[in-house]
Amino acid sequence: MMDWTDRHCRFFHRQLTRRALLYTEMVVADAIIQGARERLLGFDEAEHPVALQLGGSDAQKLAEAARIGEAFGYDEINLNVGCPSDRVQSGTFGACLMKTPVLVADCVAAMKAAVKIPVTVKCRIGVDEQDPEPALDTLADGVLAAGADALWVHARKAWLEGLSPKENRDIPPLDYDRVYRLKARKPNEFIGINGGIQSLDAARLHLDHVDGVMLGRAAYHTPGILTGADAMFYGGDAPGAFDHAALIDAMATYAARHIEKGGRLGHVTRHMVGLFHGLPGARRYRQILSTDATRPGAGPDVLKKAFAAVDFSGAAAEAA
Ligand SMILES: Cc1cc2nc3c(=O)[nH]c(=O)nc-3n(C[C@H](O)[C@H](O)[C@H](O)COP(=O)(O)O)c2cc1C
């Protein structure tokens, strides 16, 4: 998620779940080919498994960007066919590609030929006046025939004109059944669902119908829910085993390293504000992160002070 799931956010989320697949922000293929690669693509080894999401619609450029991403060590390349923002539309990528399924399939084929790691696609159920029945089937048939290893579907349309990107994440109604029908038509392909899923319990219910669940805003705003994911979905330690002391240590050490390299504490802590939601002391924790931690020169001691404000004694599996 752009501006949200940067490397600091992903490192933090990785402390909460060892197994869930994490996604980068969308990175435009052209930028990777021309730009400062370390800044755009650099990530911490601890983030694995991590998928690089690309934006673009030029098959050769996407193939080249995918190759670079693979060489950087990413575990998966994902193509964005769902993002409706203006900036993205002007470059012919994102959700408007729902209208050119043959082009998307060509892009996937080129990316598949370029890399050995999985290539996946994230799309909508349709855009504008499209009928989601044929629109999603056509897109899915094309990309899966081209070799896509998974299709993730944000279960609502995007309106390319008239709604802001934010409104496009809330106003078009969710239609989970449409994604379930796609899965029923494609029993042997990985079909994942996304959109409006607020909790792990809700995620589990979707797994009766589809192969995977992607959480966006809920994971970002209430990251503590991620601490239950390994036990619920990956056979990890039973709930109750979450180690807050290890989390504090890992984040303080990580922040110190970032600051040493010229970064600021706030780059790391801005993603951590929603942790501990509902626990005694959470409000003081949030206050410290949004004031002291944002000051120039703030160090990891501020993060430790914020953690010290929280009473974990009642917290079991979920830090939220
Ligand atoms: C701030 C923000 C940035 C986003 N950036 C991206 C992006 O770069 N690529 C993408 O595929 N989706 C992006 N999304 C959409 C989410 O991935 C997700 O599809 C959408 O929020 C619906 O899922 P949710 O209800 O679980 O959040 C973004 C969402 C938000 C809120």
The ligand as an SDF file (V2000), in Angstrom:
LIG
                    3D

 31 33  0  0  0  0  0  0  0  0999 V2000
   -3.0470    4.1030    1.6690 C   0  0  0  0  0  0  0  0  0  0  0  0
   -3.3580    2.9780    0.7360 C   0  0  0  0  0  0  0  0  0  0  0  0
   -2.4930    2.6650   -0.2810 C   0  0  0  0  0  0  0  0  0  0  0  0
   -2.7490    1.6130   -1.1530 C   0  0  0  0  0  0  0  0  0  0  0  0
   -1.8340    1.2950   -2.1080 N   0  0  0  0  0  0  0  0  0  0  0  0
   -2.0150    0.1790   -2.8600 C   0  0  0  0  0  0  0  0  0  0  0  0
   -1.0020   -0.2680   -3.7500 C   0  0  0  0  0  0  0  0  0  0  0  0
    0.0770    0.3270   -3.8700 O   0  0  0  0  0  0  0  0  0  0  0  0
   -1.2540   -1.3940   -4.4620 N   0  0  0  0  0  0  0  0  0  0  0  0
   -2.4210   -2.1040   -4.3240 C   0  0  0  0  0  0  0  0  0  0  0  0
   -2.5890   -3.1470   -4.9640 O   0  0  0  0  0  0  0  0  0  0  0  0
   -3.3900   -1.6950   -3.5020 N   0  0  0  0  0  0  0  0  0  0  0  0
   -3.1980   -0.5870   -2.7580 C   0  0  0  0  0  0  0  0  0  0  0  0
   -4.1660   -0.2120   -1.8690 N   0  0  0  0  0  0  0  0  0  0  0  0
   -5.4310   -0.9840   -1.7950 C   0  0  0  0  0  0  0  0  0  0  0  0
   -5.3040   -2.1210   -0.7630 C   0  0  0  0  0  0  0  0  0  0  0  0
   -4.2710   -3.0070   -1.1330 O   0  0  0  0  0  0  0  0  0  0  0  0
   -6.6020   -2.9040   -0.6710 C   0  0  0  0  0  0  0  0  0  0  0  0
   -6.8730   -3.4890   -1.9280 O   0  0  0  0  0  0  0  0  0  0  0  0
   -7.7930   -2.0450   -0.2740 C   0  0  0  0  0  0  0  0  0  0  0  0
   -7.4600   -1.1470    0.7680 O   0  0  0  0  0  0  0  0  0  0  0  0
   -8.9660   -2.9360    0.1740 C   0  0  0  0  0  0  0  0  0  0  0  0
   -8.5620   -3.8510    1.1750 O   0  0  0  0  0  0  0  0  0  0  0  0
   -8.7660   -3.5380    2.7620 P   0  0  0  0  0  0  0  0  0  0  0  0
  -10.2190   -3.2370    2.9540 O   0  0  0  0  0  0  0  0  0  0  0  0
   -8.3120   -4.7870    3.4420 O   0  0  0  0  0  0  0  0  0  0  0  0
   -7.9190   -2.3410    3.0720 O   0  0  0  0  0  0  0  0  0  0  0  0
   -3.9330    0.8420   -1.0110 C   0  0  0  0  0  0  0  0  0  0  0  0
   -4.8090    1.1460    0.0480 C   0  0  0  0  0  0  0  0  0  0  0  0
   -4.5340    2.1960    0.9040 C   0  0  0  0  0  0  0  0  0  0  0  0
   -5.4960    2.4950    2.0340 C   0  0  0  0  0  0  0  0  0  0  0  0
  1  2  1  0
  2  3  1  0
  2 30  2  0
  3  4  2  0
  4  5  1  0
  4 28  1  0
  5  6  2  0
  6  7  1  0
  6 13  1  0
  7  8  2  0
  7  9  1  0
  9 10  1  0
 10 11  2  0
 10 12  1  0
 12 13  2  0
 13 14  1  0
 14 15  1  0
 14 28  1  0
 15 16  1  0
 16 17  1  0
 16 18  1  0
 18 19  1  0
 18 20  1  0
 20 21  1  0
 20 22  1  0
 22 23  1  0
 23 24  1  0
 24 25  2  0
 24 26  1  0
 24 27  1  0
 28 29  2  0
 29 30  1  0
 30 31  1  0
M  END
$$$$
